[in-house]
């Protein structure tokens, strides 16, 4: 992992501020969902990308009748009609 040289302290409620430069680079805006998990002794934060209900892919997903579906599975569903 490359160090960015940015250091932030955790506030009394356990929050940190992600610098604007990093948010812009990752295209993260206010109210975007973020995924947080632990890997070894590191905390990883990434923009949340929902997975397809059927195949688990996170590429090119859309909300179809309340379900997250990738474009490939959506095409397969259309052929079933």
PLY file of the C-alpha trace (Angstrom):
ply
format ascii 1.0
element vertex 81
property float x
property float y
property float z
element edge 80
property int vertex1
property int vertex2
end_header
0.00 0.00 0.00
1.42 3.38 -0.97
1.57 6.02 1.78
-0.16 9.28 0.87
1.46 11.42 3.53
-1.94 12.39 4.95
-2.49 11.75 8.65
-5.86 12.15 10.36
-6.84 11.64 13.99
-9.95 9.77 15.06
-12.44 12.04 16.84
-14.36 11.22 20.02
-17.08 9.42 18.04
-14.60 7.23 16.15
-14.80 9.23 12.90
-12.09 10.33 10.50
-12.24 12.76 7.60
-11.19 11.37 4.22
-9.29 14.15 2.46
-10.98 15.75 -0.55
-8.10 14.79 -2.85
-8.65 11.10 -2.07
-12.46 11.37 -2.35
-12.10 13.06 -5.74
-9.62 10.45 -6.98
-12.02 7.63 -6.04
-15.16 9.51 -7.17
-16.66 9.36 -3.67
-19.31 11.96 -2.88
-21.37 12.90 0.17
-23.78 10.09 1.15
-22.07 7.48 -1.07
-21.98 4.10 0.68
-18.52 2.88 1.66
-17.44 -0.66 2.49
-15.13 -1.02 5.48
-13.27 -4.18 6.42
-10.10 -5.36 8.14
-7.22 -7.08 6.38
-4.42 -8.07 8.73
-3.68 -4.95 10.76
-5.09 -2.56 8.13
-8.51 -0.95 7.81
-9.63 -0.90 4.18
-12.25 1.55 2.94
-13.64 1.35 -0.59
-16.63 2.64 -2.46
-19.45 0.11 -2.15
-20.43 -1.57 -5.39
-23.44 -3.88 -5.04
-23.19 -7.42 -6.45
-25.58 -9.06 -8.91
-28.25 -11.11 -7.16
-27.71 -14.01 -9.57
-24.01 -14.24 -10.50
-22.28 -12.06 -7.89
-20.61 -9.73 -10.42
-20.23 -6.09 -9.39
-19.68 -4.81 -12.94
-22.42 -2.91 -14.80
-25.17 -3.52 -12.25
-28.62 -1.95 -12.31
-31.60 -1.99 -9.98
-34.29 -4.14 -11.60
-37.55 -4.36 -9.64
-35.73 -3.96 -6.33
-32.95 -6.45 -7.12
-29.38 -5.69 -8.18
-28.75 -7.40 -11.52
-25.77 -7.18 -13.89
-26.41 -6.41 -17.56
-25.53 -9.98 -18.61
-28.06 -11.57 -16.24
-30.65 -8.93 -17.16
-30.33 -9.96 -20.82
-30.80 -13.61 -19.81
-33.92 -12.67 -17.83
-35.35 -10.84 -20.84
-34.92 -13.98 -22.96
-36.99 -16.02 -20.47
-40.19 -14.09 -21.23
0 1
1 2
2 3
3 4
4 5
5 6
6 7
7 8
8 9
9 10
10 11
11 12
12 13
13 14
14 15
15 16
16 17
17 18
18 19
19 20
20 21
21 22
22 23
23 24
24 25
25 26
26 27
27 28
28 29
29 30
30 31
31 32
32 33
33 34
34 35
35 36
36 37
37 38
38 39
39 40
40 41
41 42
42 43
43 44
44 45
45 46
46 47
47 48
48 49
49 50
50 51
51 52
52 53
53 54
54 55
55 56
56 57
57 58
58 59
59 60
60 61
61 62
62 63
63 64
64 65
65 66
66 67
67 68
68 69
69 70
70 71
71 72
72 73
73 74
74 75
75 76
76 77
77 78
78 79
79 80
